[in-house]
């Protein structure tokens, strides 16, 4: 934890407090990924589980003292990817190099590649983040990615 700056600790404490829903000084480990993402981290589900997150609510509680080393480790994790990395991946589907890709290809990518999403999760992401398809079924992928990464 000594590698966290004073500012990092203040930000982590604030984010932690938001997810301390009952004021007990603890958060549900189910929300670990949400807290880390609120701190501009982008951990995969596997990373969250490795760091102590749970898949079900109520299984485990984390105190701030337990959370800070987890946050420190998440900050060090280089296997997260950033906007530019994901943008480069989506450019592979941009056959005309005009910032557009088929909406169907994006949906397929979310379902089939990397850390695969369930149908319901893809529907929610598409509904919330994807611009409407044009007459050819194309969507601008950069705005989609920005919405997803926020």
KETIPA-80979 format. One line per field, with one value per residue: residue number from 1; residue in one letter; z negated, y negated, x negated of N, C-alpha, C in turn. Coordinates in nm, 2 decimals. Each point is the difference from the previous one (the first is absolute). Layout:
n	NUM:... .
res	A:... .
n_pz	Z:... .
n_py	Y:... .
n_px	X:... .
ca_pz	Z:... .
ca_py	Y:... .
ca_px	X:... .
c_pz	Z:... .
c_py	Y:... .
c_px	X:... .
This chain:
n	1:2:3:4:5:6:7:8:9:10:11:12:13:14:15:16:17:18:19:20:21:22:23:24:25:26:27:28:29:30:31:32:33:34:35:36:37:38:39:40:41:42:43:44:45:46:47:48:49:50:51:52:53:54:55:56:57:58:59:60:61:62:63:64:65:66:67:68:69:70:71:72:73:74:75:76:77:78:79:80:81:82:83:84:85:86:87:88:89:90:91:92:93:94:95:96:97:98:99:100:101:102:103:104:105:106:107:108:109:110:111:112:113:114:115:116:117:118:119:120:121:122:123:124:125:126:127:128:129:130:131:132:133:134:135:136:137:138:139:140:141:142:143:144:145:146:147:148:149:150 .
res	X:X:X:X:X:X:X:X:X:X:X:X:X:X:X:X:X:X:X:X:X:X:X:X:X:X:X:X:X:X:X:X:X:X:X:X:X:X:X:X:X:X:X:X:X:X:X:X:X:X:X:X:X:X:X:X:X:X:X:X:X:X:X:X:X:X:X:X:X:X:X:X:X:X:X:X:X:X:X:X:X:X:X:X:X:X:X:X:X:X:X:X:X:X:X:X:X:X:X:X:X:X:X:X:X:X:X:X:X:X:X:X:X:X:X:X:X:X:X:X:X:X:X:X:X:X:X:X:X:X:X:X:X:X:X:X:X:X:X:X:X:X:X:X:X:X:X:X:X:X .
n_pz	0.00:-0.04:0.11:-0.08:0.08:-0.07:0.12:0.03:-0.12:0.02:0.13:-0.04:-0.10:0.09:0.10:-0.09:-0.05:0.13:0.00:-0.11:0.05:-0.10:0.04:0.03:0.10:0.06:0.11:0.08:-0.01:0.00:-0.07:-0.02:0.10:-0.05:-0.12:0.05:0.07:-0.11:-0.03:0.12:-0.07:0.08:-0.12:0.04:0.04:0.08:0.04:0.01:0.06:0.08:0.01:0.01:0.12:-0.03:0.04:-0.13:-0.01:-0.10:0.09:0.02:-0.11:0.05:-0.09:-0.03:-0.12:0.02:0.02:-0.09:-0.06:0.01:-0.04:-0.09:-0.02:0.00:-0.07:-0.06:0.01:0.08:-0.04:0.00:0.08:0.10:0.00:0.01:-0.10:-0.06:0.01:-0.02:-0.10:-0.03:0.02:-0.05:-0.06:0.01:0.08:-0.02:-0.12:-0.03:-0.09:0.10:-0.07:0.05:-0.03:0.10:0.06:-0.04:0.02:0.11:0.01:-0.05:0.09:0.10:-0.02:-0.04:-0.09:0.04:0.06:-0.09:0.06:-0.12:-0.03:0.11:-0.02:-0.12:0.03:0.09:-0.09:-0.09:0.08:0.07:0.09:0.05:0.05:0.10:0.12:-0.02:-0.12:0.04:-0.09:-0.06:0.00:0.04:0.04:0.06:0.04:0.03:0.05:0.06:0.04:0.01 .
n_py	0.12:0.01:0.08:-0.01:-0.11:-0.11:-0.05:0.11:-0.01:-0.13:0.02:0.09:-0.08:-0.10:0.07:0.05:-0.13:-0.02:0.10:-0.08:0.08:0.08:-0.06:0.12:-0.07:0.07:0.06:0.04:0.11:0.01:-0.11:0.09:0.07:-0.03:0.03:0.11:0.03:-0.03:0.08:0.01:0.11:0.10:0.06:0.11:0.07:0.06:-0.12:-0.04:0.12:-0.01:-0.13:0.09:-0.04:-0.01:0.11:0.02:-0.07:-0.06:0.04:-0.12:-0.06:-0.12:-0.01:-0.13:0.05:0.08:-0.10:-0.08:0.12:0.03:-0.12:0.01:0.13:-0.04:-0.10:0.10:0.06:0.05:0.10:-0.14:-0.06:-0.08:-0.12:-0.04:0.09:-0.03:-0.13:0.03:0.07:-0.10:-0.07:0.12:-0.04:-0.10:0.07:-0.10:0.03:0.00:0.08:0.08:0.07:0.12:-0.04:0.08:-0.05:-0.12:0.03:0.05:-0.11:-0.07:0.07:-0.02:-0.12:0.03:-0.09:0.11:-0.07:0.00:0.07:0.02:0.03:0.07:0.05:0.01:0.05:0.08:0.03:0.01:0.07:0.08:-0.08:-0.06:0.12:-0.03:-0.04:0.00:-0.04:-0.11:0.00:-0.12:0.06:-0.12:-0.06:0.12:0.01:-0.13:0.04:0.10:-0.08:-0.08 .
n_px	-0.08:-0.12:0.03:0.10:0.02:-0.02:-0.01:-0.07:-0.06:-0.01:-0.04:-0.09:-0.03:0.00:-0.06:-0.08:0.00:-0.01:-0.09:-0.02:0.09:-0.05:-0.11:-0.02:-0.05:0.09:-0.05:0.10:-0.07:0.13:-0.01:-0.10:0.05:0.11:-0.05:-0.07:0.12:0.06:-0.10:0.07:0.03:-0.05:0.03:-0.05:0.10:-0.09:-0.04:0.12:0.03:-0.11:0.05:0.10:0.04:0.13:0.06:0.02:0.11:-0.06:-0.09:-0.04:-0.05:-0.03:-0.09:-0.01:-0.04:0.10:0.08:-0.06:-0.04:0.13:0.03:-0.09:0.04:0.12:-0.06:-0.06:0.13:-0.09:0.07:0.02:-0.09:-0.01:0.06:-0.13:-0.03:0.11:-0.03:-0.13:0.05:0.08:-0.11:-0.03:0.11:-0.08:0.07:0.08:-0.05:0.13:-0.05:0.03:0.09:0.02:0.12:0.03:-0.10:0.04:0.12:-0.04:-0.07:0.11:0.06:-0.09:-0.05:-0.12:0.03:0.05:0.10:0.10:0.10:0.04:-0.13:-0.01:0.12:-0.04:-0.12:0.06:0.09:-0.09:-0.08:0.07:-0.06:0.11:0.03:-0.09:0.04:-0.13:0.05:-0.05:-0.09:-0.01:-0.12:-0.06:0.11:0.02:-0.12:0.02:0.12:-0.06:-0.10:0.10 .
ca_pz	0.00:0.00:0.13:0.02:-0.04:-0.09:0.09:0.03:-0.12:-0.02:0.10:-0.03:-0.12:0.04:0.08:-0.10:-0.08:0.08:0.00:-0.14:0.00:-0.13:-0.09:-0.09:0.02:0.08:0.12:0.04:0.10:0.13:0.06:0.01:0.14:0.02:-0.07:0.07:0.12:-0.04:-0.02:0.13:0.03:0.09:-0.02:0.06:-0.11:-0.06:-0.09:-0.11:-0.08:-0.06:-0.11:-0.12:0.03:0.00:0.10:-0.06:-0.11:-0.14:-0.03:-0.06:-0.02:0.00:-0.06:0.08:-0.01:0.09:0.14:0.05:0.07:0.12:0.09:0.04:0.10:0.12:0.07:0.06:0.10:0.14:0.09:0.00:0.13:-0.01:0.11:0.13:0.03:0.05:0.13:0.10:0.02:0.08:0.13:0.08:0.06:0.08:0.14:0.08:-0.08:-0.02:-0.14:-0.02:0.01:-0.01:-0.14:-0.03:-0.03:-0.13:-0.09:0.01:-0.07:-0.14:-0.04:0.03:-0.02:-0.12:-0.12:0.07:-0.07:0.02:0.09:-0.08:-0.02:0.13:0.03:-0.09:0.05:0.13:-0.02:-0.08:0.05:0.14:0.08:0.09:0.13:0.12:0.09:0.04:-0.12:-0.05:-0.12:-0.03:-0.11:-0.10:-0.10:-0.08:-0.09:-0.10:-0.10:-0.08:-0.09:-0.11 .
ca_py	-0.12:-0.12:-0.06:-0.09:-0.13:-0.05:-0.03:0.13:0.04:-0.08:0.03:0.14:-0.01:-0.06:0.10:0.10:-0.05:0.00:0.14:0.05:-0.03:-0.01:-0.08:0.10:0.00:0.12:0.02:0.13:0.04:0.01:-0.14:-0.03:-0.05:-0.13:-0.09:-0.01:-0.08:-0.13:-0.06:0.00:0.13:0.07:0.14:0.11:0.08:0.09:-0.08:-0.04:0.12:0.02:-0.10:0.02:-0.03:0.11:0.00:-0.01:-0.10:0.05:0.11:-0.05:-0.14:-0.05:-0.13:-0.09:0.05:0.11:-0.05:-0.08:0.08:0.05:-0.12:-0.01:0.11:-0.03:-0.11:0.06:0.09:-0.05:0.08:-0.05:-0.06:-0.14:-0.04:0.01:0.14:0.05:-0.07:0.08:0.13:-0.03:-0.04:0.12:0.02:-0.12:0.04:-0.12:-0.09:-0.12:-0.01:0.08:0.15:0.06:0.02:0.15:0.05:-0.05:0.09:0.13:-0.01:0.00:0.13:0.12:-0.02:-0.05:0.04:0.00:-0.04:0.07:-0.07:-0.11:-0.11:-0.07:-0.08:-0.12:-0.08:-0.05:-0.10:-0.12:-0.07:0.00:-0.09:0.08:0.04:-0.07:0.09:0.11:0.08:-0.05:-0.09:-0.06:0.08:-0.08:-0.05:0.12:0.03:-0.10:0.02:0.12:-0.02:-0.10 .
ca_px	0.08:-0.09:-0.01:0.11:-0.02:0.10:0.11:0.06:0.07:0.12:0.10:0.05:0.09:0.13:0.07:0.04:0.11:0.12:0.05:0.03:0.14:0.06:-0.08:-0.07:-0.14:-0.03:0.07:0.02:-0.10:0.07:-0.02:-0.14:-0.03:0.07:-0.08:-0.12:0.03:0.02:-0.14:-0.06:-0.06:0.08:-0.03:0.09:0.07:-0.10:-0.09:0.08:0.01:-0.14:-0.02:0.08:0.14:0.08:0.10:0.13:0.00:0.00:-0.09:-0.12:-0.01:-0.13:-0.03:-0.08:-0.14:-0.02:0.02:-0.12:-0.10:0.06:-0.01:-0.14:-0.03:0.08:-0.07:-0.13:0.03:-0.02:0.08:0.13:0.05:0.05:0.08:-0.07:-0.01:0.13:0.03:-0.07:0.07:0.12:-0.04:-0.01:0.13:0.03:-0.05:-0.02:-0.08:0.08:0.06:0.13:-0.01:0.13:0.05:0.01:-0.14:-0.03:0.08:-0.06:-0.13:0.02:0.05:-0.09:-0.14:-0.05:0.08:0.13:0.11:0.12:0.09:0.07:-0.10:-0.03:0.12:0.00:-0.11:0.04:0.11:-0.05:-0.12:-0.02:0.08:0.08:-0.06:0.05:0.07:-0.08:-0.03:-0.13:0.00:-0.13:-0.04:-0.07:0.10:0.04:-0.11:-0.01:0.11:-0.02:-0.12:0.03 .
c_pz	0.00:0.13:0.04:-0.05:-0.09:0.08:0.04:-0.12:-0.02:0.10:-0.03:-0.12:0.04:0.08:-0.09:-0.07:0.08:0.00:-0.13:-0.02:-0.13:-0.11:-0.10:0.01:0.09:0.13:0.03:0.11:0.14:0.08:0.02:0.14:0.02:-0.07:0.08:0.13:-0.03:-0.02:0.13:0.03:0.09:-0.01:0.07:-0.12:-0.07:-0.10:-0.13:-0.10:-0.07:-0.11:-0.12:0.02:0.01:0.11:-0.06:-0.12:-0.13:-0.04:-0.08:-0.01:0.00:-0.08:0.08:-0.01:0.09:0.15:0.06:0.07:0.13:0.11:0.05:0.10:0.13:0.08:0.08:0.11:0.14:0.10:0.01:0.13:-0.03:0.13:0.13:0.04:0.06:0.14:0.11:0.04:0.09:0.14:0.10:0.08:0.09:0.14:0.09:-0.06:-0.01:-0.14:-0.02:0.01:-0.01:-0.15:-0.03:-0.03:-0.15:-0.10:0.00:-0.08:-0.15:-0.05:0.00:-0.03:-0.14:-0.12:0.05:-0.10:0.03:0.10:-0.07:-0.02:0.13:0.03:-0.08:0.05:0.13:-0.01:-0.06:0.08:0.16:0.07:0.10:0.13:0.11:0.09:0.05:-0.12:-0.07:-0.12:-0.01:-0.13:-0.11:-0.11:-0.09:-0.10:-0.11:-0.11:-0.09:-0.10:-0.11:-0.12 .
c_py	-0.12:-0.07:-0.09:-0.13:-0.05:-0.03:0.13:0.05:-0.08:0.04:0.14:0.00:-0.06:0.10:0.11:-0.04:0.00:0.14:0.06:-0.05:-0.02:-0.07:0.09:-0.01:0.11:-0.01:0.14:0.03:0.02:-0.13:-0.04:-0.06:-0.14:-0.11:-0.03:-0.08:-0.15:-0.08:0.01:0.12:0.07:0.15:0.09:0.07:0.10:-0.07:-0.03:0.12:0.03:-0.09:0.02:-0.03:0.13:-0.01:-0.02:-0.11:0.07:0.11:-0.05:-0.15:-0.04:-0.14:-0.08:0.05:0.12:-0.05:-0.07:0.08:0.06:-0.11:-0.02:0.10:-0.03:-0.11:0.05:0.09:-0.06:0.07:-0.05:-0.05:-0.14:-0.03:0.02:0.14:0.06:-0.06:0.07:0.13:-0.02:-0.04:0.11:0.03:-0.12:0.02:-0.13:-0.11:-0.14:-0.02:0.08:0.15:0.05:0.01:0.15:0.05:-0.04:0.09:0.14:0.00:0.00:0.14:0.11:-0.02:-0.05:0.05:-0.01:-0.05:0.09:-0.08:-0.12:-0.12:-0.07:-0.08:-0.14:-0.10:-0.07:-0.11:-0.13:-0.07:-0.01:-0.09:0.08:0.03:-0.08:0.10:0.12:0.09:-0.04:-0.09:-0.06:0.07:-0.08:-0.05:0.11:0.03:-0.10:0.01:0.12:-0.02:-0.09:0.07 .
c_px	-0.09:-0.02:0.12:-0.03:0.11:0.13:0.07:0.08:0.13:0.11:0.06:0.09:0.13:0.08:0.05:0.13:0.13:0.07:0.02:0.14:0.07:-0.08:-0.08:-0.15:-0.05:0.08:0.02:-0.10:0.06:-0.02:-0.14:-0.03:0.06:-0.09:-0.13:0.02:0.02:-0.13:-0.08:-0.09:0.09:-0.03:0.09:0.07:-0.09:-0.09:0.08:0.01:-0.13:-0.03:0.09:0.15:0.08:0.11:0.14:-0.01:0.01:-0.09:-0.12:0.00:-0.15:-0.01:-0.09:-0.15:-0.02:0.01:-0.13:-0.11:0.06:0.00:-0.14:-0.04:0.07:-0.07:-0.12:0.03:0.00:0.09:0.14:0.05:0.05:0.07:-0.07:-0.02:0.13:0.03:-0.08:0.06:0.12:-0.03:-0.02:0.13:0.04:-0.05:-0.02:-0.09:0.07:0.06:0.13:-0.03:0.15:0.04:0.01:-0.14:-0.04:0.08:-0.07:-0.14:0.02:0.05:-0.11:-0.15:-0.04:0.08:0.15:0.11:0.12:0.09:0.07:-0.09:-0.02:0.12:0.00:-0.11:0.04:0.11:-0.05:-0.11:-0.01:0.10:0.09:-0.08:0.05:0.07:-0.08:-0.04:-0.13:0.02:-0.14:-0.05:-0.08:0.10:0.05:-0.10:-0.02:0.11:-0.02:-0.11:0.03:0.05 .
